[in-house]
Amino acid sequence: MISKTKLIVRYQETDQMGIVHHSVYPIWFECGRTDFIKKAGLSYSQMEKEGVKLPLRSLRCNYYHPSYFEDEIVIKTGISYLTPTRIVFSYEVYRKGFLKPIVTGETEHVWVNKDLKPVNMKKYRPELYNLISAIFNEEGCV
């Protein structure tokens, strides 16, 4: 499954040069990830209420082209790697009129419980792991 999240660049997301500041893209990745999980049939908040959290372990972001105030943006989000203890989401950010992504990236997360202790999702929440695993095996990454 690949989710597509649409956004319009807001003025406050731009810098003095009039382009989207580099720090905004990880926030957009989070929008894409939250939307991906929702489209998978859960909500992030419900997942956390059930004692499953996904703290960030690492972030990678590659910048190719800028985006500007009021640009129409699409964030394509998918899973590129999955184990019972970790999940890696991949992102491609597109600007209307561009055929290639203007930014790509990945975020790696660790599956943890409510006490922030790493867990093996196959044992801790097999139904959730099986759902995510089925989505990953269905189409893979972005």
Buried (B, 14 or more C-beta within 10 A) or exposed (E): BBBBBEBEBEEEBBEEEEBBEEEBBBEBBBBBBBBBBBBBEBEBEEBEEBEBBBEEEEEEBEBEEBBEBEBEBBBBBBBBBBEBBBBBBBBBBBBEEBEEBBBBBBBBBBBBBEEEEEBEBBEBBEEBBEBBBEBBEEEBBB
